């Protein structure tokens, strides 16, 4: 297996995700990126933010500028939004749906939701693992920064947020070769979160409908191919 190399933006040196990626056996290097927060094997550019910042960026419309900038900069841009939906966010359903359509449909920038640093780490790890070639130093240089320069509406926003997170988790699980649409949904229904799925052993995985002993072992080995998953921080 090729060594997985990941570039993280310099401002993430105190963030737990790069450290957790290192514990999974990846090589993480820090540089100042022009745009985004992670560069994965020269292919995926990832913008990474908390749900609170996501909500604020929708209000200021910075979200839309970020999507366009990521699309212009990277071959395969992705946005990851981390954290549960806070009661204070108050994103109305129309604003939320417009954001999803603008990112995922109009500009083909996947908008993926994770619950915590552990889920973010595993998602980035799987994305990086899909690329078989090493980071080209010239590719890194090309991405470096070149200069210094209401209750009802709240309830609807929370509901739509949960639906978005569920869709994202299904898409993440389907990256695993042994998991199809039906088994991905069955895993979510049983374990509720990606963190619980990642932490489960083969014995518990095979209890899920449609996942027998052979498939359960293959899924477990995929999630643990570089050693046990790091402990929560």
C-alpha positions as CSV (number, residue, x, y, z in Angstrom):
1,X,0.0,0.0,0.0
2,X,1.3,3.4,-0.9
3,X,2.0,5.8,2.0
4,X,-0.8,8.3,2.4
5,X,0.4,11.9,2.4
6,X,-1.7,14.8,3.4
7,X,-1.0,18.5,3.3
8,X,-2.7,20.6,6.1
9,X,-2.9,24.3,6.2
10,X,-0.5,25.9,8.6
11,X,-3.3,27.4,10.7
12,X,-4.4,23.8,11.7
13,X,-1.3,23.0,13.6
14,X,-3.2,23.1,16.9
15,X,-6.3,21.4,15.5
16,X,-6.8,17.7,16.6
17,X,-7.5,16.4,13.1
18,X,-3.9,16.5,11.7
19,X,-2.7,14.7,14.9
20,X,-5.4,12.0,14.6
21,X,-4.5,11.6,10.9
22,X,-0.8,11.1,11.9
23,X,-1.9,8.4,14.4
24,X,-3.6,6.6,11.6
25,X,-0.3,6.3,9.9
26,X,-0.5,9.2,7.4
27,X,2.3,11.7,6.7
28,X,1.0,15.1,7.5
29,X,2.9,18.2,6.4
30,X,1.9,21.8,7.1
31,X,2.1,24.6,4.5
32,X,0.2,27.8,3.9
33,X,-2.5,26.9,1.2
34,X,-3.9,29.5,-1.1
35,X,-7.4,28.2,-0.5
36,X,-8.9,25.5,1.8
37,X,-7.5,23.5,4.7
38,X,-6.3,20.2,3.3
39,X,-4.8,18.9,0.1
40,X,-5.1,15.2,-0.4
41,X,-2.7,13.4,-2.7
42,X,-2.7,16.4,-5.1
43,X,-6.3,15.8,-6.0
44,X,-8.8,16.7,-3.3
45,X,-8.9,20.2,-1.9
46,X,-10.9,20.3,1.3
47,X,-12.4,23.3,3.1
48,X,-13.1,22.4,6.7
49,X,-15.3,24.4,9.2
50,X,-17.5,24.0,12.2
51,X,-21.2,24.1,12.0
52,X,-21.2,27.5,13.7
53,X,-18.9,29.0,11.1
54,X,-21.0,27.4,8.4
55,X,-24.1,29.1,9.7
56,X,-22.3,32.4,9.9
57,X,-20.9,32.1,6.4
58,X,-24.4,31.5,5.0
59,X,-25.6,34.7,6.7
60,X,-22.6,36.7,5.4
61,X,-22.7,34.9,2.0
62,X,-19.0,34.0,2.5
63,X,-20.1,30.4,2.0
64,X,-20.9,31.0,-1.7
65,X,-17.6,32.8,-2.3
66,X,-15.7,29.9,-0.7
67,X,-17.4,27.4,-2.9
68,X,-16.4,29.3,-6.0
69,X,-12.8,29.8,-4.8
70,X,-12.4,26.1,-4.0
71,X,-13.9,25.1,-7.4
72,X,-11.4,27.4,-9.2
73,X,-8.4,26.2,-7.2
74,X,-8.8,22.4,-7.0
75,X,-9.5,19.5,-9.3
76,X,-11.9,17.9,-6.8
77,X,-13.0,20.4,-4.1
78,X,-15.0,19.2,-1.1
79,X,-16.4,21.1,1.9
80,X,-16.6,19.4,5.3
81,X,-18.9,20.8,8.0
82,X,-18.2,19.4,11.5
83,X,-20.5,19.4,14.6
84,X,-24.1,18.9,15.5
85,X,-26.6,21.6,14.7
86,X,-26.6,24.1,17.6
87,X,-30.0,25.6,18.7
88,X,-28.5,29.0,18.2
89,X,-27.7,28.5,14.5
90,X,-31.2,29.2,13.2
91,X,-30.6,28.4,9.5
92,X,-34.0,28.4,7.9
93,X,-34.9,25.6,5.5
94,X,-34.8,27.6,2.3
95,X,-31.3,29.0,3.1
96,X,-30.1,25.5,3.9
97,X,-31.5,24.0,0.8
98,X,-30.1,26.8,-1.4
99,X,-26.7,26.2,0.0
100,X,-26.9,22.4,-0.7
101,X,-28.1,23.1,-4.3
102,X,-25.4,25.7,-5.0
103,X,-22.6,23.6,-3.7
104,X,-23.5,20.0,-4.7
105,X,-25.7,20.5,-7.8
106,X,-24.7,23.8,-9.4
107,X,-21.0,23.6,-8.7
108,X,-20.5,19.9,-8.0
109,X,-18.7,20.6,-4.7
110,X,-19.8,17.9,-2.2
111,X,-21.0,19.3,1.1
112,X,-20.4,16.6,3.7
113,X,-21.3,16.8,7.4
114,X,-19.5,15.0,10.3
115,X,-20.3,14.9,14.0
116,X,-16.9,15.4,15.5
117,X,-13.1,15.4,14.9
118,X,-13.0,11.6,14.7
119,X,-15.5,11.4,11.9
120,X,-13.7,14.2,10.1
121,X,-10.4,12.4,10.4
122,X,-11.8,9.1,9.0
123,X,-13.5,10.9,6.1
124,X,-10.2,12.7,5.2
125,X,-8.3,9.5,5.6
126,X,-10.6,7.6,3.2
127,X,-10.5,10.3,0.7
128,X,-6.7,10.4,0.7
129,X,-6.5,6.7,0.4
130,X,-8.5,6.7,-2.8
131,X,-5.7,8.4,-4.6
132,X,-2.8,6.0,-5.5
133,X,-0.1,8.5,-6.4
134,X,2.2,10.4,-4.0
135,X,2.1,14.2,-3.7
136,X,4.2,15.9,-6.3
137,X,6.3,18.6,-4.8
138,X,5.5,20.9,-7.7
139,X,1.8,20.3,-7.0
140,X,2.3,21.4,-3.4
141,X,4.1,24.5,-4.5
142,X,1.3,25.4,-6.9
143,X,-1.1,25.5,-4.1
144,X,0.9,27.5,-1.6
145,X,-0.2,31.0,-0.8
146,X,1.6,33.6,-3.0
147,X,0.9,36.8,-1.1
148,X,0.1,38.0,2.4
149,X,-2.4,40.0,1.4
150,X,-38.0,32.0,15.4
151,X,-38.8,28.4,17.2
152,X,-40.6,26.9,14.1
153,X,-37.9,28.0,11.7
154,X,-35.3,26.7,14.1
155,X,-37.0,23.3,14.3
156,X,-37.1,23.1,10.5
157,X,-33.4,24.1,10.3
158,X,-32.4,21.3,12.8
159,X,-34.5,18.8,10.9
160,X,-32.9,19.7,7.6
161,X,-29.5,19.6,9.3
162,X,-30.0,16.1,10.5
163,X,-31.1,15.0,7.0
164,X,-28.0,16.5,5.5
165,X,-25.8,14.8,8.0
166,X,-27.5,11.4,7.3
167,X,-27.0,11.8,3.5
168,X,-23.3,12.7,4.2
169,X,-22.8,9.7,6.4
170,X,-24.3,7.4,3.8
171,X,-22.0,8.9,1.1
172,X,-18.9,8.4,3.4
173,X,-19.8,4.8,4.1
174,X,-20.3,4.0,0.4
175,X,-16.6,4.8,-0.1
176,X,-15.9,1.5,1.5
177,X,-15.7,-1.3,-1.2
178,X,-17.8,-3.8,0.8
179,X,-20.7,-1.3,1.6
180,X,-23.6,-0.6,-0.8
181,X,-26.6,1.6,-0.4
182,X,-28.6,-0.9,1.6
183,X,-25.9,-1.9,4.0
184,X,-24.8,1.7,4.5
185,X,-28.3,2.6,5.6
186,X,-28.5,-0.5,7.8
187,X,-25.3,0.4,9.5
188,X,-26.5,4.0,10.2
189,X,-29.8,2.7,11.5
190,X,-28.1,0.4,14.0
191,X,-25.1,2.4,15.1
192,X,-26.4,6.0,14.5
193,X,-23.0,7.6,14.1
194,X,-19.9,7.0,12.0
195,X,-17.8,7.0,15.1
196,X,-19.7,4.0,16.5
197,X,-19.4,2.2,13.2
198,X,-15.6,2.8,13.0
199,X,-15.2,1.6,16.6
200,X,-17.2,-1.6,16.1
201,X,-15.5,-5.0,15.8
202,X,-16.4,-7.6,13.1
203,X,-18.6,-9.5,15.6
204,X,-20.9,-6.5,16.1
205,X,-20.8,-5.4,12.4
206,X,-22.1,-8.8,11.2
207,X,-25.2,-8.4,13.4
208,X,-26.4,-5.7,10.9
209,X,-28.9,-6.9,8.3
210,X,-27.2,-7.9,5.0
211,X,-23.7,-8.0,6.5
212,X,-22.4,-11.5,7.0
213,X,-19.2,-12.6,8.7
214,X,-17.0,-12.3,5.6
215,X,-18.2,-8.7,4.7
216,X,-18.0,-7.7,8.4
217,X,-14.4,-8.8,8.6
218,X,-13.5,-6.9,5.4
219,X,-15.2,-3.7,6.7
220,X,-13.4,-4.0,10.0
221,X,-10.1,-4.5,8.3
222,X,-10.7,-1.5,6.1
223,X,-11.3,0.8,9.0
224,X,-8.3,-0.6,11.0
225,X,-5.8,-1.2,8.2
226,X,-3.3,1.2,9.8
227,X,-3.9,0.2,13.4
228,X,-6.6,0.9,15.9
229,X,-8.5,4.2,15.6
230,X,-7.3,7.0,17.8
231,X,-9.0,7.7,21.1
232,X,-11.4,10.7,21.3
233,X,-9.8,14.0,22.2
